[in-house]
Amino acid sequence: MTAPAAADLFALDRAAQDLLFRAARTANTFTDEPVTDAQVAAIHDLIRYGPTAYNGQPLRVLLLRSPESRARLLPYVSSSNRAKTAGAPLVAVLAADVDFHERLPELYPHRPQARDWLADRAARAEQARFNATLQIGYLLVGVRAAGLAAGPMAGFDAAGVTREFFPDGRHEALLLMSVGHPGPDAWRERLPRLPTADVIHTL
């Protein structure tokens, strides 16, 4: 008996696997077709079920739609990312809510003392950044699941964006993500991926 192909070992069919991973690429150009509020809400309604420590859900998303908001962002974006940021129909500033613990009585009600566990701001900020980064991964897959393309970007002045858009100090910008329908020549050549044997080991 021959072993099943890797793609046949999933509950998702091959087309869904390709949509989320194999055929999905980071987009560098986008069409003018808008990304609607309904699409954004649907994406969040899906990805909010991804796990985070204490069910804290520290990711916060600021959507930049207006030309004025985009003009405020562009000075902080690296020159190599500026054109695709300006041309995307939607750009999201993805941030960690350092004071996410304030919602724990609501989100983690079986441990009423959880909020007090995170009284130290430095430790709390580390938790916020780590778990918000997890949620960014879920968000990227959620964007693809909606039939859209994403262009995540770390090439920007995160401290500057934090000062510009989150002056109260509660949020820390982590990543920018352009979202939309892929435009002409949106994809670069697929880069190599590590083989399973180089990544997974068993003891």
N, C-alpha and C positions, 0 to 999 in steps of 0.2 A: 504494500500500500504506500503510495506516495504521500509525503507530508503536504498539508494544505499550504497554499500561498499565504504569505504574511497578510495580505489585504483581506483574506477570507477569515481571519481570526478575530475580527472585530464585530461588534453589534451594529455599527454604522456600515452602510453599504459603501462600495468603492467610490462612488461619485461624491458622497459626503466626506469621506476621508480626503479625497483630492481637493475638494473645496476648502477644507480647513487647513490642510497641510501641504500635500505634495504639489498641487498646482498653484497654491497661494504664494504670492510674492509681495515684497515691499514695493509699493507703487511710488514712482517719482514724478508722474504727471497725472492730471485728472481732467475730466470733462467739466463743463459748466453745470451739469445736472446737479440740482441741490440734494443735500442730505436733510431729510425732514425731521422735525421734532418727534414725529411718530416713530420713525426708524430708530432714532436715538433712544427713545423710551423703551422700545421693544428690545433693543440690544441690552440695555441695563436690566430689564426685567428678566432676561435670560442669565446674564453673567453674575447677578447679585447672589446667586446660590453657590458660587465657588467658596471654598472654605478659607477662613482667616482665623488667626489666634483670638480667642475669647469672643469669636463672632464680631470682632470690632469694626470691620468694614471701613478702614480709614481712607480709602481712595475718594478724592473729590475731583470733579471734572468741570472745568470752566470752558465753555464753548465760545469761540471767537468767530462770529459771523459778520459783523459790521466792518466796513473799511476802516473806521476809526480804531476799533479794537485791534485789527491786524496791523495798523500803522504803529500802534504802541508796542507790539510784539517784535516786529522785524528788526529793530536796532539790536536786539539781544540774540538774534539768530546768526549762526555762522554763515559766511558768504556762500558756501557750497549748498546750504539748505534754504537760502533766502527766497530764491525764485519759486521753488516748489511749495514753500509755505505761503507765499503771496498768492499763488495760483490755485490752491486747493479750495473747494467749496466750503469746507469746514476744517477748522483747526481746533484741537482740544489741548488745553493745558492740563496735564495730569499731575495732581498734587496729593501729598499726604497731609491729613488733618492730625496735627500733633496733639490736639486735645480731644481725640476720638474717645477717650475714656469717659468723657462726660455722658455718652450715650449708653454705656455699659449696663446701667440699671434697667434699661429698656431692652437691650440686645442680648444680655447675658443674665437674665433675671434669677436663675437658680444659684448664682453666686453673688449675693448682694455686696460682698466685700471686694469684688474685683476692681472696682474703681479705685479703691484705696491702694491696691497692689501697684498701681501705676502712678503713684503720686510724684515720683521722681521724673522730672521733665526729660532729662537726657535719656534715661532708659525707655521712657514712653515714646520719644521721638524715634529711637532705633526701631522699636516695635512698629510704629506707624509707617516708617519708610519701608521696612521689610514686607509688611503685609499689603501695603498699597502697591508695591511692586508685583507681588503675586496677583493682585487684582488687575493690574495692567496686562498681564499675560492672558487672563480670562477675557479682558476687554478686546484684545487683539483678535482672539479666536471668535468672539461674538460679532465683531465687525465683519469678519469673513463669512460667518454663518448667515448674516443678513444680505450676502451677495455684494458687499462693498469691499473696497480695497483700503488698506491702511498704510501710512508712511510714518512709522515711529522714528523719532529723531532725538538723539542725545546731544547733538551739536548745537548747543545754545548756552547762554550765560544763565544758569539756573538761579543763582543768587540774585541777579538783576531782574529776572522774571518774577521771582518771589517778591522782591521789593515793589515792582511795578503793579502787580495784580493782587497781591496779598499783603498789604502794608500792616495789617494788624498782627502779623507774626504767628498766626495760628496755623497757616498752611505753608508747606514747602514744595516748590515745583520740582518734579522728578523727571518728566519726559514731555515732549510735544508729540502729537499724533495728528497728521493730516488724514482726512477721511473723505472718500468720494468714490465715484466710478472711474476706473482707470482710463487715462487718455492715451494719445498716440505715443508709442515708444515708452510705455510706462515701466517696462521691466528691464533690468540688467541681466546679464547672463547668470544663471544659477551657479552659486559658489559651492565648492565641495562640502559634504557633510561627513563627519567622523563615522566610521563603521561601528557597528554594535560591539564588536570585540574590543575596541579601544575605549569604550565607555562603560560597559557593564561587566562586572566581575563578581564571582560567587565564592563565598567562603564555606 
